[in-house]
Amino acid sequence: MNSHKPDKIIVVGAGLMGTGIAHGFASSGFQTLLVDTNAESLSKAKGNIEKILNDGVKLGKVSAEQAQASFANLVTCGDLNEAAIGANWLVETVSEQLAVKKAIVTLAAPLLAENAIIATNTSALSVTEIAASIGSADRVIGMHFFNPVHKMKLVELVRGLATSDDTVARTRALCEAMGKTSIVVNESPGLTTSRMSAMLGNEAMYMLQEGIATAEDIDTALRLGFNHPMGPLELGDLTGWDTRLAVLRYLHQTLGEKFRPCPLIIKMVAAGRLGRKTGHGVYRYEDNKAVPGSGLKASTL
């Protein structure tokens, strides 16, 4: 067996991220088992993966034969005990609860192939603490994908305290085989992307609160001045300001005063103005589309 070419990859969790990750592996030629105890979630995930592949055919990005072959690489399973036997790679993307992730790792580790790598898609929890669930913590690594996985090229690889150089090298090779670019981050609150995004969004809200510019102009500055695909206030509305506030509070607690949440974010969350999911954040939304001219201005704060 070539340790750099997994024969069988397990993705645990058929939610949004698990669906995207399973599609990424299957479309890269890997035998992929998507595991979830919820049969409805598995069925929905399989349908969404088929849609991504069919859309790729319509757009001319892949041939019908390639799409068919990719879909054939995907198998769904409701039993981790069964799926884990002999697999040489596992990526867990279950809910962001440490106890749940540790339970998955503890159950799967003895069933996997020797020297199998266990990756966690967490963006906030400790890879070191998850790895401590098993005896061979050197084989555990963070593998933080971005949504939507089939469009986003970056994967953040997170080194826990015990993660070995070999595990990092093999995981980087896997990312390359998927057509992804990987960066390596030593475990730290917020990693690189969440930390920078939180800082940028928080500063944008301070600027809005201080009346320096309108929401539209702040977002336009970042889109056109720095070539960002979306402004920081638009992104906050998309992510949800309740989520942003939770991240900022965690970073403030662990990294210090520079991450103190802007009072305007706290006020908006208290008012239920969380963003797209509530129809109102910095901007108002109708049918999930921003209403022109609806961004907060200094006079409306």
N, C-alpha and C positions, 0 to 999 in steps of 0.2 A: 504493500500500500504506500503510495506517495503521500507523505504528510502535508505536502503543499497543495494537494488536489483532493479535497474532501469527496468521498464517495456518497455520503448521505448527510444531509444537513436537516436539523430539526429547528423549526420556528415555533415557539410556544406562545400562544395568544393570538387569536384571530380578529383582533381589533383593527383600527385604522393603520397603525404602524406595522403590526404583524402581517397584515395583508400586503402592504407595500414591500416589506422585506422579503416575504415569500415569493412575490412576483420577481423581485430583483434576482434572487438566487435561481429560480426556475428558468428565467429568461437568459441566464448566463450559463445554462447547461448543466446545472447541478440537480441531482435527485433531491427533491425538497418535500419534507413532511410538515404540514401545517397542523399543529395540535391545539385543540381546545375542547373543553368538556361540554361546551354549548353547541349543539348540532346546528342550531339556527345561525349562529355566528359563523360557523364553518361554511355553511351553504352560501351565506351572503358574501363571505370573503372570496369563495371560489368564483361566484358570479362577477364580482368586482375585478378580479384578476383577469377573467376572460374578457371583460369589457375593455380593460387597459390594453390587452393584446390586440383585440379587434380594432380599437381606435388607432393603434400603431399601424395596422395594415391599411386602414383607410387613409392615413396620413402619409403612407409610403415609407414609413420608418423601418418596417420589417415586412418580409414576405408572408403570405398565408401559410406556407410550409414552416417557416421559422416560428410563427405564432402557435401553430399546431404542435410543433415539437416542444416548445416551451411549456404549453399547457399540459402536455403528456408527462413532463417532469414533476408535476405537482400532484401530491397525494394528501388527502386530509385524514385525520385520525382523532378519535375522542379519548384515547388512552395513552398517557405519557409513558407508562410502564412498558407498553407494547412498542411504541415508536422509538424509544431511546435505545433499545437493544442494538448494539453494534454501530451506532451513529458516531461519526468522528467530528461533529460540530453541532453545537446547540446555541441558539440565540433565543433568550427569553425576552418577551416584550409584554408581560402581564402588567397589571395595575401597579402604580407607584406606591406599593406598600412593602416595606422591608421584609416583613414576616412571610408574605406571599412569595416573594422572589427567593428567599432563603429556602422555603419549602420545596420549590421547583428544583432548585440546584441540588439540594440534599437528596431528593428522590431520584433524579436523573443520573447523577455522577457515577454511582456504582454500575449502572447499566450501559454506559457509553463505552466506545472502544478505548483501548489503552492510548493514553496521550491525547485524547479528545480535548478540544478547546471549548470552554463554556463562556459565552459572551452575554452581557446584560445590556439592554438598550436604555437603561436609566439615564436621565439627564440631571438627576439631583441626588440620588441616594449613593451611599458609599460602596464602591466596588470592593474595597478592602473588607468591609463588614460582610458583604454577600459572599466573598471568597472564603471567609473564615468558617463558612458552613461545611466545607469539605476539607479533607486532608491534603489535597494537592492544589493549594491556593495559587500556585504559580501558573496554572492553566486557565485562570479566570481573568477576563479583561472586559472593559467597557467598550461597547460598539454602538455609538450614538448616531443613529440615522436621522435624516430630516424629512419632513413631510412637504410635498408628496415624494416618496422615495424614488419613483421612476423618473422624476425631473431633477431632483436635487443631487448634485455630484459629490457633496462632502460627507465624509464619515469621521466623527471624532473618536479616536481610540483613546481609552482612558486606562492608564497604568495604575493598578492598585499597588499597595505596599509590597506584595509578593509576586506580582506579575513578571514572568521571565522574559528575557530578550527574545527567546525562541518563539514564545507566544505572540509577542508583538510582531515579529518578522512574518510569521505565518498568517497573522490576521491582516497585515498590510498587503501580503500577496493575494489574499482572498478578495480584499477590496479592489485591488487592481484588476483581478479577473472579472469583477462585476462592472468594471468601467468607472469605478469611483476613485476619488482622490481622498487619501486619508491624512490626518494630522495626528500627532501623538501628544497627549496631555497628561501630565502627572495629576493624579486625583486632587481636586481642589473645588471648593464651592463654586458652582456656576460654570465650571470648565472654562472654555474661552468664549463660545458663542453666547450662552445664556448671560454670562457676566457682562459682555460688551453690549449686548442688546438691551439688558436691563438698565445699564448706565445711560445709553443713548436715549431710550424712551423716557427715563426719569428726567433727564436734562431738558428734553423737548417739552415735557409737562411743566417744568419750572419756567421755561421761556414763555409758554402760553399763559401761565398764572401771572407772570410779571407784565404781560401785555406787550412783549417785545415784538411779536408778529402774530398774525392769525394762524389758526391750525392749518389752513390750506397752504399758506406761504411757508410755514415751517416744513411741511411735508414736501412741497415743491422744491425747496432748497436742497433737501437730501436726495430727492429723485434726480434732479437735473445737475446739481452741483457735485454730487458724489456718485452719481450713476447707480443709486440704490433702486431696486425694482419697486419698492414701496416705502413711503415715508414712515417715521417712527410712531406717529400718532395713528395713522392708518393701521400699522402693524399691531399696535396695542389694542385697537378695536377688534382686530381679527383674532388675536390671541385671547383676549378677555382681560379687562383690567383687574379682575379679582385674582386671576392667575399671576399677572404681573406684580400685583401687590404682595402676594404670598412669596414670590421669588425675591423681591426687594427686601422684604422683612427678614428673610433667611440670610441674604447677603449682608444686610445691615448688622445682623446679630453676629455673623461669623467673620466678616471682613472689615467692619467699621463704619465710621460716620459718613463716608462719601457715598454710601448706598442708602442713606436715610430716605424713605419714600416721600415724594412730593406730596404736600397736603391736598393738592387738587385730586390726586389719584385716590386718596383715602375718602375724600368727600364724594367723588363719583361712585365709588364702590358702595358707600353707605346709602346713596340715592338709588342704587340698582341700575346705574348706567354703566353696564359692563362691556358694551360694544355690540358687535353684530348679533350675538346670540340673544340679546334682549331688545334689539332694534334701535338702541340708542347708546352711544358712548361719547367720544369726542364729536362724532358725526351722528346724524340720524340716518336710519336705513329703512327702505321699503323694498320688499322682496329680496332682501339681503344685498341691495345695492345702495350706495351712499346717495343721499339727496344733495344735489348741488347747492353750495352755499350754506350748508347746515353745520359747519364746524364751529366749535366754541371760539368766541372772541373775548377780549379783555372785558368788554362792557357787559357780557352775559355771565361772567363768573360770580 
